[in-house]
Amino acid sequence: MISIQRLEKAIHSHFVVDHLEVKDISSGCGESYSVLLVSEDFEGKSTLQRHRLINDALKDEIAHMHAFSQKTYTPKQWEEQKKVAG
């Protein structure tokens, strides 16, 4: 089982974090997570490149999960997302 705190710590140690949401989507058993990460580290990178960065950074944690989903945004993209959702 992987904890939200462990995932958050791993993400903070690999990325400049503007905004982070980590959700256990496995009804609390710690086997499926959804991550939303906003970072300037994603500037100029495609979605695939961003996801590979996260997968590489969290490979030890992801190995213990059944499912892992991620959304990645630059700070500018995140501001646009908030306007659309607002």
N, C-alpha and C positions, 0 to 999 in steps of 0.2 A: 504494500500500500504506500502510495506517495501522498504527502500532505500538501495542502495549499501553500503553507509556509515554506516548505522545501522548494516548491516550484518557483515561488516569488523570489526566494533567495538566489536560486540558480539564474533566473532571468536578470535580476539586478546585478549579478556578478559578471554578466556577459554583454549587457546592453545599457546604453544611456536611455533611461526610462522617463518619458514624459507622462504617460498614463498607462496603467496596467489593471486589467480585470482578469482574475483567475476564478473559474467556477467549477465546482465538482458537479458534473452532470450525471453521476452514477448513483444518485440517491444516498450520498454520504459514504460509500464504501471505498472511495479513493482510487477507482480504476479507470475512470473516464473524466477528462477535463477539457474545458474550453478556455482558451486564452485570447484576450484582446490586448495587443501591445502597440503602443504609439511610441516611436523612437526616431530620432534624427539619424540613427544608424541606417535607416531604410531609404534615405534620400538617394535617388538615382538608381535604385534597384527594382527589378521586376518582382511581382508577387512570388514567383517561383524562387528567385534568389533569396528573398526574405524568409520564406518558409524553410529553405535549406539551412539558412543561418540558425534559425530557431531549432530545427531538428538536430543539427550538429551540436549546438550548445546544450541541448537537453536530452541527448541520446541516452544517458544513463537512466534518467527519470522516465522517459518515454518507453524504455524497454520493460518497465514494470506496469504499464497501462494496457487496457483493452482498447481504448480509443482516445484520440487527442485531436482536437480541432483548434485552428488558430485563425485570427484575423489580424492583419498587420497594416499599420498606417504610418505615414509621416505626420508630423505635427500639423502641417497645412491640410493634408487630407482629412485628418481627424476633425479639424475645425469645420471643414465643409460637411462632413458627416453629421456633426451636431446641428448644423443649420438645417439640413434636410430633415432630420428626425424631429427637430424642435417644434 
